[in-house]
Amino acid sequence: MKSRSKQRLKSYQRNQSTEVTPALLEAYNLLTPEQELELQMIVLLEYLPGLLLSIKDLNSESGMAEYVEGMARIRAKAARQYIEKLTGTKID
């Protein structure tokens, strides 16, 4: 039971920093095509390798679910960091 509680807490903490908020969507929509491309490259080069290494069986249904969820988290996290660095302001 404790293990499950720890997993939920970890998941909650991870989702807080990777949540897609209206402010993040609004800021993302203001990116130029060049900035969007740069952000996509950051996701592919910096975050995707770690995600792929963390998935035990990508050919299974659960592995694909992990991949889809992980990519959503990665994109949100990378977008938040990229936009905050670009604008110098924190996005809530």
C-alpha positions as CSV (number, residue, x, y, z in Angstrom):
1,M,0.0,0.0,0.0
2,K,2.8,2.4,0.8
3,S,4.4,1.8,-2.6
4,R,1.2,2.8,-4.3
5,S,1.0,6.0,-2.3
6,K,4.5,6.8,-3.2
7,Q,3.8,6.2,-6.8
8,R,0.8,8.5,-6.7
9,L,2.8,11.2,-5.0
10,K,5.6,11.0,-7.6
11,S,3.0,11.1,-10.4
12,Y,1.3,14.1,-8.8
13,Q,4.6,16.0,-8.4
14,R,5.7,15.1,-12.0
15,N,2.4,16.3,-13.4
16,Q,2.5,19.6,-11.6
17,S,5.6,20.7,-13.6
18,T,4.4,19.1,-16.9
19,E,0.7,20.3,-16.8
20,V,-0.6,22.1,-19.9
21,T,-2.2,25.2,-18.6
22,P,-4.2,27.9,-20.5
23,A,-1.2,30.3,-20.0
24,L,1.2,27.7,-21.5
25,L,-1.1,27.1,-24.5
26,E,-1.5,30.9,-25.1
27,A,2.3,31.4,-24.9
28,Y,2.9,28.4,-27.2
29,N,0.5,29.7,-29.8
30,L,2.7,32.9,-30.0
31,L,5.8,31.0,-31.0
32,T,7.1,31.5,-34.6
33,P,7.5,28.5,-36.9
34,E,11.2,28.7,-36.3
35,Q,10.8,28.7,-32.5
36,E,8.4,25.7,-32.8
37,L,11.0,23.8,-34.8
38,E,13.7,24.6,-32.3
39,L,11.4,23.4,-29.5
40,Q,10.7,20.1,-31.4
41,M,14.5,19.6,-31.8
42,I,15.0,20.1,-28.1
43,V,12.3,17.5,-27.3
44,L,13.9,15.0,-29.8
45,L,17.5,15.4,-28.8
46,E,17.3,16.1,-25.1
47,Y,14.2,14.3,-23.7
48,L,13.2,11.5,-26.1
49,P,16.2,9.3,-25.6
50,G,15.7,9.2,-21.8
51,L,12.0,8.4,-22.3
52,L,12.7,5.5,-24.7
53,L,15.3,4.1,-22.4
54,S,12.9,4.1,-19.5
55,I,10.2,2.1,-21.3
56,K,10.7,-1.6,-20.7
57,D,8.7,-3.0,-23.6
58,L,7.7,-0.5,-26.3
59,N,6.0,-3.3,-28.3
60,S,3.4,-3.9,-25.7
61,E,0.2,-2.0,-25.1
62,S,1.4,-0.7,-21.8
63,G,4.7,0.4,-23.3
64,M,2.9,2.4,-26.0
65,A,0.7,4.0,-23.3
66,E,3.9,4.9,-21.4
67,Y,5.3,6.4,-24.6
68,V,2.2,8.5,-25.3
69,E,1.9,9.7,-21.7
70,G,5.7,10.4,-21.6
71,M,5.7,12.4,-24.8
72,A,2.8,14.6,-23.5
73,R,4.8,15.3,-20.3
74,I,8.0,15.9,-22.2
75,R,6.4,18.3,-24.7
76,A,4.7,20.3,-21.9
77,K,7.8,20.4,-19.8
78,A,10.1,21.4,-22.7
79,A,7.6,24.0,-23.9
80,R,7.3,25.5,-20.5
81,Q,11.1,25.7,-20.0
82,Y,11.7,27.0,-23.5
83,I,9.1,29.7,-23.3
84,E,10.2,30.8,-19.8
85,K,13.8,31.0,-21.0
86,L,12.7,32.9,-24.2
87,T,10.5,35.4,-22.4
88,G,12.2,35.6,-19.0
89,T,8.9,35.2,-17.2
90,K,7.4,32.2,-15.3
91,I,4.3,30.6,-16.8
92,D,1.7,29.4,-14.3
